[in-house]
Amino acid sequence: MDNQGLPNQGYQPMSIGDWLITLIITWIPLVGFIMLFVWAFGDGAHPSKRTWAQATLILFVAAIVLSIIFFGIIASILGSIFSNMPQSV
């Protein structure tokens, strides 16, 4: 069968070694976060890595929003508990 008309003809999937290096880079605290933006919005990244970086950034944003909501609820609960405590002289 001839694959000349397909757009993915030159597509090469990332190897396990490429993914391991990618994950190790993302584990470096500040460098990993910056590299996620480079991979997600830069032109030179592999399409699989670009999509993965975009999904990871979306998950980071969701985690931050949920954390803010969670700690806001905890703070309001603690505030109501401590505001109802009797005052000692």
The first five atom37 places (N, CA, C, CB, O) and aatype in JSON, in Angstrom:
{
  "aatype": [12, 3, 2, 5, 7, 10, 14, 2, 5, 7, 18, 5, 14, 12, 15, 9, 7, 3, 17, 10, 9, 16, 10, 9, 9, 16, 17, 9, 14, 10, 19, 7, 13, 9, 12, 10, 13, 19, 17, 0, 13, 7, 3, 7, 0, 8, 14, 15, 11, 1, 16, 17, 0, 5, 0, 16, 10, 9, 10, 13, 19, 0, 0, 9, 19, 10, 15, 9, 9, 13, 13, 7, 9, 9, 0, 15, 9, 10, 7, 15, 9, 13, 15, 2, 12, 14, 5, 15, 19],
  "atom_mask": [
    [1, 1, 1, 1, 1],
    [1, 1, 1, 1, 1],
    [1, 1, 1, 1, 1],
    [1, 1, 1, 1, 1],
    [1, 1, 1, 0, 1],
    [1, 1, 1, 1, 1],
    [1, 1, 1, 1, 1],
    [1, 1, 1, 1, 1],
    [1, 1, 1, 1, 1],
    [1, 1, 1, 0, 1],
    [1, 1, 1, 1, 1],
    [1, 1, 1, 1, 1],
    [1, 1, 1, 1, 1],
    [1, 1, 1, 1, 1],
    [1, 1, 1, 1, 1],
    [1, 1, 1, 1, 1],
    [1, 1, 1, 0, 1],
    [1, 1, 1, 1, 1],
    [1, 1, 1, 1, 1],
    [1, 1, 1, 1, 1],
    [1, 1, 1, 1, 1],
    [1, 1, 1, 1, 1],
    [1, 1, 1, 1, 1],
    [1, 1, 1, 1, 1],
    [1, 1, 1, 1, 1],
    [1, 1, 1, 1, 1],
    [1, 1, 1, 1, 1],
    [1, 1, 1, 1, 1],
    [1, 1, 1, 1, 1],
    [1, 1, 1, 1, 1],
    [1, 1, 1, 1, 1],
    [1, 1, 1, 0, 1],
    [1, 1, 1, 1, 1],
    [1, 1, 1, 1, 1],
    [1, 1, 1, 1, 1],
    [1, 1, 1, 1, 1],
    [1, 1, 1, 1, 1],
    [1, 1, 1, 1, 1],
    [1, 1, 1, 1, 1],
    [1, 1, 1, 1, 1],
    [1, 1, 1, 1, 1],
    [1, 1, 1, 0, 1],
    [1, 1, 1, 1, 1],
    [1, 1, 1, 0, 1],
    [1, 1, 1, 1, 1],
    [1, 1, 1, 1, 1],
    [1, 1, 1, 1, 1],
    [1, 1, 1, 1, 1],
    [1, 1, 1, 1, 1],
    [1, 1, 1, 1, 1],
    [1, 1, 1, 1, 1],
    [1, 1, 1, 1, 1],
    [1, 1, 1, 1, 1],
    [1, 1, 1, 1, 1],
    [1, 1, 1, 1, 1],
    [1, 1, 1, 1, 1],
    [1, 1, 1, 1, 1],
    [1, 1, 1, 1, 1],
    [1, 1, 1, 1, 1],
    [1, 1, 1, 1, 1],
    [1, 1, 1, 1, 1],
    [1, 1, 1, 1, 1],
    [1, 1, 1, 1, 1],
    [1, 1, 1, 1, 1],
    [1, 1, 1, 1, 1],
    [1, 1, 1, 1, 1],
    [1, 1, 1, 1, 1],
    [1, 1, 1, 1, 1],
    [1, 1, 1, 1, 1],
    [1, 1, 1, 1, 1],
    [1, 1, 1, 1, 1],
    [1, 1, 1, 0, 1],
    [1, 1, 1, 1, 1],
    [1, 1, 1, 1, 1],
    [1, 1, 1, 1, 1],
    [1, 1, 1, 1, 1],
    [1, 1, 1, 1, 1],
    [1, 1, 1, 1, 1],
    [1, 1, 1, 0, 1],
    [1, 1, 1, 1, 1],
    [1, 1, 1, 1, 1],
    [1, 1, 1, 1, 1],
    [1, 1, 1, 1, 1],
    [1, 1, 1, 1, 1],
    [1, 1, 1, 1, 1],
    [1, 1, 1, 1, 1],
    [1, 1, 1, 1, 1],
    [1, 1, 1, 1, 1],
    [1, 1, 1, 1, 1]
  ],
  "atom_positions": [
    [[0.84, -1.18, 0.0], [0.0, 0.0, 0.0], [0.89, 1.24, 0.0], [-0.96, 0.0, 1.22], [1.92, 1.25, 0.67]],
    [[0.51, 2.26, -0.72], [1.29, 3.48, -0.86], [0.87, 4.5, 0.2], [1.14, 4.07, -2.27], [-0.31, 4.79, 0.35]],
    [[1.85, 5.06, 0.95], [1.57, 6.01, 2.02], [1.95, 7.44, 1.65], [2.31, 5.61, 3.28], [2.17, 8.26, 2.54]],
    [[2.05, 7.77, 0.38], [2.52, 9.09, -0.02], [1.55, 10.2, 0.33], [2.78, 9.1, -1.5], [2.0, 11.33, 0.57]],
    [[0.28, 9.97, 0.38], [-0.69, 11.02, 0.65], [-0.95, 11.24, 2.13], [0.0, 0.0, 0.0], [-1.69, 12.16, 2.48]],
    [[-0.37, 10.45, 3.0], [-0.63, 10.58, 4.43], [0.25, 11.66, 5.06], [-0.41, 9.25, 5.14], [1.44, 11.74, 4.73]],
    [[-0.31, 12.49, 5.95], [0.48, 13.56, 6.56], [1.49, 13.04, 7.59], [-0.44, 14.57, 7.22], [2.46, 13.75, 7.88]],
    [[1.33, 11.86, 8.14], [2.21, 11.34, 9.19], [3.31, 10.45, 8.64], [1.41, 10.57, 10.2], [3.86, 9.63, 9.38]],
    [[3.65, 10.59, 7.4], [4.62, 9.7, 6.78], [5.98, 9.77, 7.44], [4.75, 10.02, 5.31], [6.62, 8.74, 7.62]],
    [[6.46, 10.97, 7.83], [7.77, 11.12, 8.43], [7.75, 11.09, 9.95], [0.0, 0.0, 0.0], [8.77, 11.38, 10.57]],
    [[6.64, 10.77, 10.54], [6.51, 10.8, 11.99], [7.28, 9.65, 12.62], [5.02, 10.73, 12.4], [7.11, 8.49, 12.25]],
    [[8.13, 9.98, 13.59], [8.86, 8.99, 14.36], [8.44, 9.12, 15.82], [10.42, 9.16, 14.19], [8.58, 10.21, 16.39]],
    [[7.94, 8.08, 16.44], [7.57, 8.18, 17.86], [8.81, 8.37, 18.72], [6.79, 6.93, 18.31], [9.91, 7.97, 18.35]],
    [[8.61, 8.98, 19.87], [9.73, 9.19, 20.8], [10.11, 7.85, 21.42], [9.35, 10.22, 21.9], [9.26, 7.01, 21.69]],
    [[11.39, 7.67, 21.63], [11.87, 6.42, 22.23], [11.73, 6.48, 23.75], [13.35, 6.16, 21.83], [11.46, 7.54, 24.31]],
    [[11.93, 5.36, 24.39], [11.87, 5.31, 25.85], [12.96, 6.19, 26.44], [12.01, 3.86, 26.36], [12.73, 6.86, 27.45]],
    [[14.13, 6.18, 25.84], [15.23, 7.02, 26.32], [14.88, 8.5, 26.25], [0.0, 0.0, 0.0], [15.2, 9.26, 27.16]],
    [[14.22, 8.92, 25.15], [13.79, 10.32, 25.03], [12.81, 10.69, 26.13], [13.14, 10.56, 23.66], [12.9, 11.77, 26.72]],
    [[11.87, 9.79, 26.42], [10.9, 10.06, 27.48], [11.57, 10.1, 28.85], [9.79, 9.0, 27.46], [11.2, 10.92, 29.69]],
    [[12.53, 9.22, 29.09], [13.24, 9.23, 30.37], [14.0, 10.54, 30.56], [14.21, 8.05, 30.46], [13.96, 11.12, 31.65]],
    [[14.68, 11.0, 29.53], [15.39, 12.27, 29.63], [14.4, 13.42, 29.85], [16.23, 12.53, 28.35], [14.67, 14.32, 30.64]],
    [[13.27, 13.38, 29.16], [12.25, 14.41, 29.33], [11.75, 14.44, 30.76], [11.08, 14.17, 28.37], [11.62, 15.52, 31.35]],
    [[11.45, 13.28, 31.33], [10.96, 13.23, 32.71], [12.02, 13.67, 33.71], [10.49, 11.82, 33.05], [11.7, 14.36, 34.68]],
    [[13.26, 13.29, 33.49], [14.33, 13.71, 34.4], [14.5, 15.23, 34.36], [15.66, 13.02, 34.03], [14.71, 15.85, 35.4]],
    [[14.4, 15.82, 33.18], [14.5, 17.28, 33.08], [13.35, 17.95, 33.82], [14.5, 17.72, 31.6], [13.55, 18.97, 34.48]],
    [[12.14, 17.39, 33.73], [11.0, 18.01, 34.41], [11.08, 17.87, 35.92], [9.71, 17.41, 33.91], [10.4, 18.6, 36.64]],
    [[11.9, 16.95, 36.43], [12.05, 16.81, 37.87], [12.95, 17.87, 38.47], [12.6, 15.44, 38.2], [12.94, 18.05, 39.69]],
    [[13.72, 18.57, 37.67], [14.56, 19.66, 38.17], [13.63, 20.84, 38.48], [15.7, 20.07, 37.13], [12.93, 21.31, 37.58]],
    [[13.62, 21.33, 39.73], [12.56, 22.24, 40.16], [12.21, 23.4, 39.24], [12.93, 22.79, 41.44], [11.08, 23.42, 38.75]],
    [[13.06, 24.33, 38.97], [12.69, 25.49, 38.17], [12.9, 25.24, 36.67], [13.49, 26.71, 38.61], [12.11, 25.7, 35.85]],
    [[13.94, 24.52, 36.35], [14.25, 24.22, 34.95], [13.13, 23.41, 34.31], [15.59, 23.46, 34.84], [12.74, 23.67, 33.17]],
    [[12.6, 22.43, 35.03], [11.54, 21.6, 34.5], [10.29, 22.38, 34.17], [0.0, 0.0, 0.0], [9.64, 22.14, 33.15]],
    [[9.94, 23.33, 35.04], [8.75, 24.15, 34.8], [8.93, 25.04, 33.58], [8.43, 25.0, 36.04], [8.01, 25.2, 32.77]],
    [[10.11, 25.61, 33.44], [10.39, 26.44, 32.27], [10.39, 25.6, 31.0], [11.75, 27.16, 32.43], [9.88, 26.02, 29.97]],
    [[10.97, 24.4, 31.08], [11.02, 23.54, 29.9], [9.63, 23.09, 29.47], [11.88, 22.32, 30.18], [9.39, 22.87, 28.28]],
    [[8.71, 22.95, 30.41], [7.33, 22.61, 30.03], [6.75, 23.69, 29.11], [6.46, 22.44, 31.28], [6.07, 23.37, 28.14]],
    [[7.01, 24.96, 29.43], [6.53, 26.04, 28.57], [7.24, 26.03, 27.22], [6.73, 27.39, 29.26], [6.61, 26.26, 26.19]],
    [[8.54, 25.76, 27.23], [9.29, 25.7, 25.97], [8.75, 24.58, 25.08], [10.8, 25.5, 26.23], [8.53, 24.78, 23.89]],
    [[8.54, 23.41, 25.67], [8.05, 22.28, 24.89], [6.6, 22.48, 24.46], [8.18, 21.0, 25.69], [6.23, 22.08, 23.36]],
    [[5.78, 23.1, 25.31], [4.36, 23.26, 25.0], [4.12, 24.3, 23.92], [3.59, 23.63, 26.25], [3.22, 24.14, 23.09]],
    [[4.91, 25.37, 23.92], [4.62, 26.49, 23.02], [5.73, 26.78, 22.02], [4.35, 27.72, 23.82], [5.59, 27.67, 21.18]],
    [[6.84, 26.04, 22.09], [7.93, 26.23, 21.14], [7.69, 25.46, 19.86], [0.0, 0.0, 0.0], [6.82, 24.6, 19.78]],
    [[8.48, 25.78, 18.85], [8.31, 25.14, 17.54], [9.17, 23.89, 17.37], [8.63, 26.12, 16.45], [8.88, 23.08, 16.49]],
    [[10.2, 23.72, 18.16], [11.14, 22.64, 17.93], [10.84, 21.34, 18.63], [0.0, 0.0, 0.0], [11.57, 20.37, 18.44]],
    [[9.8, 21.28, 19.42], [9.5, 20.08, 20.2], [8.79, 19.03, 19.36], [8.65, 20.44, 21.43], [8.07, 19.36, 18.41]],
    [[8.99, 17.8, 19.71], [8.3, 16.67, 19.09], [6.8, 16.82, 19.35], [8.84, 15.29, 19.64], [6.42, 17.26, 20.43]],
    [[5.94, 16.47, 18.38], [4.49, 16.63, 18.59], [3.96, 15.91, 19.83], [3.75, 16.13, 17.37], [3.07, 16.42, 20.51]],
    [[4.49, 14.73, 20.13], [4.04, 14.01, 21.32], [4.46, 14.74, 22.59], [4.6, 12.59, 21.33], [3.69, 14.84, 23.54]],
    [[5.68, 15.26, 22.59], [6.17, 15.99, 23.75], [5.42, 17.3, 23.93], [7.68, 16.26, 23.63], [5.14, 17.71, 25.05]],
    [[5.08, 17.96, 22.82], [4.31, 19.21, 22.88], [2.94, 18.97, 23.51], [4.15, 19.82, 21.47], [2.51, 19.71, 24.4]],
    [[2.26, 17.93, 23.06], [0.94, 17.62, 23.61], [1.02, 17.23, 25.07], [0.28, 16.5, 22.81], [0.18, 17.64, 25.87]],
    [[2.03, 16.44, 25.42], [2.22, 16.03, 26.82], [2.51, 17.25, 27.7], [3.36, 15.01, 26.93], [1.98, 17.35, 28.8]],
    [[3.35, 18.17, 27.23], [3.67, 19.36, 28.01], [2.45, 20.25, 28.2], [4.79, 20.15, 27.33], [2.25, 20.81, 29.28]],
    [[1.62, 20.37, 27.18], [0.4, 21.16, 27.31], [-0.55, 20.53, 28.33], [-0.3, 21.3, 25.95], [-1.14, 21.23, 29.15]],
    [[-0.69, 19.22, 28.27], [-1.57, 18.52, 29.21], [-1.03, 18.65, 30.64], [-1.71, 17.03, 28.83], [-1.8, 18.81, 31.58]],
    [[0.29, 18.57, 30.8], [0.9, 18.7, 32.12], [0.67, 20.1, 32.68], [2.4, 18.39, 32.06], [0.38, 20.24, 33.87]],
    [[0.8, 21.12, 31.86], [0.55, 22.48, 32.33], [-0.92, 22.67, 32.71], [0.94, 23.49, 31.25], [-1.21, 23.36, 33.69]],
    [[-1.83, 22.08, 31.97], [-3.25, 22.15, 32.32], [-3.49, 21.49, 33.67], [-4.13, 21.49, 31.23], [-4.25, 22.0, 34.49]],
    [[-2.85, 20.35, 33.9], [-2.99, 19.67, 35.2], [-2.39, 20.5, 36.33], [-2.33, 18.29, 35.15], [-2.93, 20.51, 37.43]],
    [[-1.26, 21.19, 36.08], [-0.68, 22.07, 37.09], [-1.65, 23.17, 37.47], [0.64, 22.67, 36.58], [-1.83, 23.46, 38.65]],
    [[-2.27, 23.79, 36.48], [-3.22, 24.87, 36.75], [-4.41, 24.33, 37.54], [-3.71, 25.51, 35.43], [-4.87, 24.97, 38.49]],
    [[-4.92, 23.17, 37.16], [-6.04, 22.57, 37.89], [-5.64, 22.26, 39.34], [-6.53, 21.28, 37.17], [-6.43, 22.48, 40.25]],
    [[-4.43, 21.76, 39.54], [-3.97, 21.44, 40.89], [-3.83, 22.71, 41.73], [-2.63, 20.7, 40.84], [-4.17, 22.7, 42.92]],
    [[-3.35, 23.79, 41.14], [-3.22, 25.05, 41.88], [-4.59, 25.59, 42.25], [-2.45, 26.08, 41.04], [-4.79, 26.03, 43.39]],
    [[-5.53, 25.56, 41.32], [-6.88, 26.06, 41.61], [-7.54, 25.22, 42.7], [-7.75, 26.04, 40.33], [-8.14, 25.77, 43.62]],
    [[-7.43, 23.9, 42.61], [-8.02, 23.04, 43.65], [-7.34, 23.23, 45.0], [-7.93, 21.57, 43.23], [-8.0, 23.16, 46.03]],
    [[-6.04, 23.47, 45.0], [-5.34, 23.72, 46.26], [-5.79, 25.02, 46.9], [-3.83, 23.76, 46.02], [-5.98, 25.08, 48.12]],
    [[-5.97, 26.06, 46.1], [-6.45, 27.33, 46.63], [-7.85, 27.17, 47.22], [-6.46, 28.42, 45.53], [-8.13, 27.68, 48.31]],
    [[-8.71, 26.46, 46.53], [-10.07, 26.22, 47.05], [-10.01, 25.41, 48.34], [-10.93, 25.48, 46.0], [-10.68, 25.75, 49.31]],
    [[-9.21, 24.35, 48.36], [-9.1, 23.5, 49.54], [-8.58, 24.28, 50.74], [-8.17, 22.32, 49.25], [-9.17, 24.21, 51.82]],
    [[-7.49, 25.02, 50.57], [-6.93, 25.77, 51.69], [-7.83, 26.92, 52.1], [-5.55, 26.29, 51.35], [-7.84, 27.31, 53.27]],
    [[-8.6, 27.48, 51.17], [-9.58, 28.5, 51.53], [-10.68, 27.92, 52.41], [0.0, 0.0, 0.0], [-11.11, 28.56, 53.37]],
    [[-11.13, 26.73, 52.08], [-12.16, 26.07, 52.9], [-11.61, 25.75, 54.29], [-12.67, 24.78, 52.22], [-12.28, 25.98, 55.29]],
    [[-10.39, 25.22, 54.34], [-9.77, 24.89, 55.64], [-9.59, 26.16, 56.47], [-8.41, 24.19, 55.43], [-9.85, 26.15, 57.67]],
    [[-9.15, 27.25, 55.84], [-8.95, 28.5, 56.57], [-10.27, 29.04, 57.11], [-8.3, 29.54, 55.66], [-10.32, 29.54, 58.23]],
    [[-11.34, 28.93, 56.33], [-12.63, 29.43, 56.81], [-13.17, 28.55, 57.94], [-13.65, 29.48, 55.65], [-13.78, 29.07, 58.88]],
    [[-12.96, 27.25, 57.87], [-13.38, 26.36, 58.96], [-12.61, 26.68, 60.23], [-13.18, 24.87, 58.56], [-13.19, 26.81, 61.3]],
    [[-11.29, 26.8, 60.1], [-10.49, 27.14, 61.28], [-10.84, 28.51, 61.83], [-9.0, 27.08, 60.95], [-10.87, 28.71, 63.05]],
    [[-11.1, 29.46, 60.95], [-11.5, 30.79, 61.39], [-12.8, 30.76, 62.16], [0.0, 0.0, 0.0], [-12.93, 31.46, 63.17]],
    [[-13.77, 29.98, 61.72], [-15.05, 29.91, 62.43], [-14.9, 29.17, 63.76], [-16.1, 29.22, 61.57], [-15.58, 29.5, 64.73]],
    [[-14.01, 28.18, 63.8], [-13.79, 27.47, 65.06], [-13.14, 28.39, 66.09], [-12.9, 26.22, 64.83], [-13.57, 28.45, 67.24]],
    [[-12.1, 29.12, 65.67], [-11.39, 29.98, 66.61], [-12.18, 31.23, 66.97], [-10.05, 30.38, 66.05], [-11.96, 31.8, 68.04]],
    [[-13.08, 31.68, 66.13], [-13.88, 32.86, 66.46], [-14.97, 32.52, 67.48], [-14.52, 33.46, 65.19], [-15.46, 33.41, 68.17]],
    [[-15.35, 31.25, 67.59], [-16.36, 30.84, 68.57], [-15.78, 30.39, 69.89], [-17.19, 29.74, 67.99], [-16.53, 30.02, 70.8]],
    [[-14.47, 30.41, 70.02], [-13.84, 30.01, 71.28], [-14.0, 31.12, 72.3], [-12.34, 29.67, 71.07], [-13.95, 32.3, 71.94]],
    [[-14.19, 30.75, 73.56], [-14.31, 31.79, 74.6], [-12.99, 32.51, 74.78], [-14.77, 31.17, 75.94], [-11.92, 31.92, 74.66]],
    [[-13.09, 33.79, 75.08], [-11.91, 34.62, 75.3], [-11.44, 34.46, 76.72], [-12.19, 36.09, 75.01], [-12.23, 34.55, 77.66]],
    [[-10.14, 34.21, 76.89], [-9.59, 34.09, 78.25], [-8.95, 35.43, 78.61], [-8.55, 32.93, 78.34], [-8.39, 36.12, 77.77]],
    [[-9.05, 35.77, 79.89], [-8.53, 37.07, 80.35], [-7.18, 36.95, 80.95], [-9.44, 37.69, 81.34], [-6.61, 37.95, 81.38]]
  ]
}
